[in-house]
Amino acid sequence: MSIEQQFTEETFNRYRESRKISLKLHKEACKYMPGGDTRTATYFEPYPHYIVKGDGAYIYDADGNKLVDFQNNYTSLIHGHNHKPTVEALQEQAALGTAYTAPFEKQTRLAEILINRVPSIDLIRFTNSGTEANMHVLRIARAYTQKSKIIKTEGGYHGTTDVFEASVDPNIKKAGTLDNIKVIPESRGVSRNALKDVLVVPFNDIENTKKVIENNFNDVACLIIEPVMGSAGQIVPTREYLEFLREITKHYGILLIFDEVVTFRLSMGGAQEKYGITPDLTSLGKIIGGGTPIGAFGGKEEIMKMYDPREKKMYHSGTFNGNALGMAGGIATLTAYNQDMVNKVNDLGTKFKTELENVFVELGLDLQVSGTGSLYNIIFSNKSIRNYRDVAGSYEKLNSLLFMSLLLKGVFNAPRGMFCMSTAMSQKDIDFAIEKLRESLLELKPVIRETAPELVK
């Protein structure tokens, strides 16, 4: 048995011993839902834990384990759990009604907050998820430009709809070269016809992106990008790359779309304010609803007015668009997420990164922490991280083992190695996580030496 196999078996056995009630609940759930859940991203081996409560920076599972939450529902809970102003706003609104077949003032107030913060948005519309927001931002881009093709980055995630399920997490051995990336469906069932309208380029690569745009600009409606690539590993852009995208898309009449579903938290006005680049359209989600299902998309008035029902050009409806709970929760959450709170989570993130890099040096590990602000990812690689392939070439299995080790020590992050900060956290929580990371990485070091010896100095 290899060191990795032994470590995995021992860790899984400890997990099973500490999560017996979760196992019972998981087995019951499997009777009614495939795999026992309704969300693929929350499953992990040997089975997921079941959460019963969240409070502040902590979550509590069915077996009584307390964990500091560095996942925060994949970045959507900027204030952590049970944020008092948000809870009170939701309770007050629920008593008045959860959804109406009519507009109401809170929609206007949340729209006003977002428009005042996000440089690119003159007009905005609400949806129920980031996926829906990106579906509509694509549709309006096609309608406005009267072109059909889109360009996205390899490894970029924009939700679970066919046209965006292209080369999200492809096998790089089958994905072609950086100057000729093959479009690969992310899942079975994705329409290959839909993918005919998709072109894929490498992130942070001006030369190859320029070539694709210049060869296809007559057919391309938009280029959509996460300003910081989230699920690919919190890969940060170069300013030169973003400036290039803004210049070349404007030159060729292609709409530039920033998917800020995750990155909006990076400043009061999102990544576009942080990097000083204003796109034509922006999609939002996650933190803007205070923990309720929500999405939004907006942009220049001349583009967005195509959705004006008085114009009768485009149709956009949805039973729960702009629902009362989402608007109330969003207003309370964003009102509380002021500049001081932005500074707080970003400062905590910077401290987390700095202290973790010190641990790497202390333990003689040649690893990296990618990301910025309050969003970070541990990468088991000693190569420069500029695009998806740099992360896909890392030892991702080690992230899964680290995740499980941390879970047993009271730290909850994402299995892919992601950590995000919330305003509910304190330096004490950062210190606790760093100490547990030190312990886990020390225990994992023999496995790293066996599977990736170049990462051990």
C-alpha positions, 0 to 999 in steps of 0.5 A, a space after each residue: 500500500 502506498 503512503 497516499 493510500 494509507 493516508 487516505 484510508 486512515 483519514 476516511 476511517 477517522 471521518 466515518 467515526 466522527 460522522 456517523 449521523 451524517 452517514 445515516 442521513 446520507 443513506 436515507 437521502 439516497 433513497 430519494 435523490 440520486 447520490 443523496 443530494 441535489 447539488 453536485 458541488 457539495 458531494 465529496 468522498 466518502 460521503 458529505 457531512 450534514 449541516 444543522 446550523 450556521 452562526 457567524 463564522 461557524 457551521 455545526 454538523 449533525 454529529 455536533 462538530 463545529 467548523 470555521 467556515 471558509 467556504 461560505 456556500 461557495 462565497 455567497 455568504 459575505 457576512 457568514 451565517 445568521 447575520 442579524 440585519 439580514 435575518 431581521 430584514 428577511 423575517 420582516 419581509 416574509 410576514 408581508 409576503 415572499 413574492 408578488 405578481 407585481 413590482 414593488 419598491 424594494 426592487 428599485 432600492 436594490 437596483 439603485 444600490 447596485 447601479 451606484 456601485 458597479 461602474 458598468 451598470 446603467 440599468 439592471 434586471 434580476 434573475 434567480 441565479 448567476 446561471 440565469 443572469 449569464 443566460 440573459 446577458 448572452 441573449 441580450 449581447 446577441 440581440 444587440 450585436 445581431 451576431 451569434 458566437 461567443 468567446 469564453 476562457 478555458 476553465 471559465 465557469 458561467 453556470 450550468 447551461 449548454 452554451 457555457 458548459 464548454 471547456 470548464 474542466 477539460 482533460 488537457 490531454 484532449 483539449 488541443 494546444 493553447 493556440 488551437 483549443 478544442 471545445 469540450 463539453 463539460 457534461 453528458 447531455 450538453 448540446 454539441 450544436 450549442 457548442 458550435 457557437 463557442 470559441 475558447 481562449 486561454 486566460 491571460 494570453 494576449 497573443 492567442 486571444 487576439 488571434 481568435 478574435 481577429 479570425 472570427 470578429 464578424 461572427 462574435 457577439 461577446 467575450 465573457 470572462 471572470 475577471 478572477 477565474 474562480 473555480 479554475 483556482 482563483 487565477 488573477 489577471 494581469 492588468 495588461 490582459 484586461 486592458 487588451 480585452 477592453 481595447 480589442 473588443 471595443 475595436 471589433 464591435 464585440 461586447 465585453 462581459 464581466 461575470 462578477 457573480 463571485 468577484 463583486 465582493 472584491 471591492 464596492 464596485 467589484 473587480 471592474 472597479 478594482 482593476 479599472 476596466 469597465 465592461 459593456 455588461 455585467 452579471 451578478 449573483 452570490 452575495 447580492 441576495 443575502 443568502 437567498 437565490 438571486 442573480 442580476 445582469 446589467 450594463 449600458 442603457 442603450 443595450 439594456 433598454 432592449 428588455 424594456 417591455 414597452 419596446 416589445 423587443 425582448 422577453 424576460 420573465 420568471 416567477 421569482 425574478 426580483 422576489 421580495 425575500 431576495 430584495 430585502 435580504 440583498 438590501 440589508 446585506 449590501 448596506 452592511 457591506 460598506 467600505 470598512 467591511 470590504 477592507 476587513 475581509 480583504 485584510 483578513 485575506 491578505 493575512 491568510 495568504 501571507 501567513 500560509 506562505 510562511 507555513 510553506 517556507 517553514 515546512 519546506 513545501 514549494 506550493 502556491 496560494 493564488 487569488 486576491 482580496 478575500 478569495 484564495 486557493 491552494 495550488 499544489 504546484 511550483 509553476 507560475 499560475 497564469 491560466 487553467 492549464 497551469 492549475 490542471 497540471 497540478 496535483 489536485 488529489 492532494 487538495 482533496 486529501 488536505 480538505 478532508 484532513 482540515 475537516 477533521 480539525 474543524 476547518 471547512 473549505 472547498 475540496 478544490 482548495 478554495 478559501 474565502 473570508 467573511 465579515 463574521 471572521 476575526 484574526 482569531 479564526 485566521 490564526 486557527 485555520 493557519 495552525 490547522 493547515 500547518 498540522 495537516 500539511 505536516 501530516 501530508 508531507 510524506 504523501 507530497 514527497 511520494 506523489 510530487 517530490 519536486 514540491 518538497 524542498 
